Amino acid sequence: MEFDKSKVYTAINADELKIGSKVIFADNLTSLKNYVENESYIEMLAHVATEDKNCRFSNDDLTYYALAYLVELPKKLKWTDLKVGDVIKRDGRTSMVICTDTDDDKSFCHICAGHGWISDEELEKWNKVEL
């Protein structure tokens, strides 16, 4: 793909990049441009470190990088995308969906995971783990 500098995230604008985005990580601009042009090493952004760190972007393996190139924003997770047994993840924490509720009494909470009911609005911040 063609390199677009407007898709590059650094320590300065790291907080603007959404967790769950598909990105290409690198520690220097030369490597980043090469990976982007070859569409190599596309991973999911799992965590953004605090401002006191130089390398703020990490993948699921908790390897931190100085640069991230946005390939695709995460799609918002909806309760209809999930079933019992699915695993969801947010900020390094995983939970298994243990039940769903389509009744009117839970009009804004349809998913119950390991730690309790998750509102539909909150669920959009989670990612489904593909096993």
Secondary structure as UniProt FT lines:
FT   HELIX           5..7
FT   STRAND          8..9
FT   TURN            11..13
FT   HELIX           14..16
FT   TURN            19..20
FT   STRAND          22..26
FT   HELIX           29..37
FT   TURN            38..39
FT   STRAND          42..44
FT   STRAND          47..48
FT   TURN            51..52
FT   STRAND          57..58
FT   TURN            60..61
FT   STRAND          64..65
FT   STRAND          67..72
FT   HELIX           79..81
FT   TURN            84..85
FT   STRAND          87..90
FT   TURN            91..92
FT   STRAND          93..100
FT   HELIX           104..106
FT   TURN            107..108
FT   STRAND          109..113
FT   TURN            114..115
FT   STRAND          116..119
FT   HELIX           120..123
FT   TURN            124..125
FT   STRAND          127..129
//
